[in-house]
């Protein structure tokens, strides 16, 4: 069965796309920890992050780098944090989250529920800084 991320990549479920190439797709998390929380996923379905090949892992980080830098510019934060949890969706992915303290990456806290307008605003802010 295809993961929800594959369905997003294929356009079956709408998303707030940030970036895409032939191997990776980045989009806003619809239940973010903080505004600007972005997911980066490989287009090829692989359940566990470290089951990706070495080349896929390194290329995924290179793909994510300009997005992380854009997040740092678009939001009032000290840096863009990165997390790999992988428990909710069986499709390898990384989280890019604007953070000011380590606790901002606490995935046990309640997720935000932003309006579509707030989501579009976050998307536009990040896109304005992605090269």
HELIX and SHEET records of a PDB file:
HELIX    1   1 UNK A    4  UNK A    9  1                                   6    
HELIX    2   2 UNK A   49  UNK A   51  5                                   3    
HELIX    3   3 UNK A   54  UNK A   74  1                                  21    
HELIX    4   4 UNK A  102  UNK A  105  5                                   4    
HELIX    5   5 UNK A  116  UNK A  127  1                                  12    
SHEET    1   A 5 UNK A  17  UNK A  20  0                                        
SHEET    2   A 5 UNK A  24  UNK A  28 -1                                        
SHEET    3   A 5 UNK A  38  UNK A  42 -1                                        
SHEET    4   A 5 UNK A  93  UNK A  99 -1                                        
SHEET    5   A 5 UNK A  79  UNK A  83 -1                                        
END                                                                             
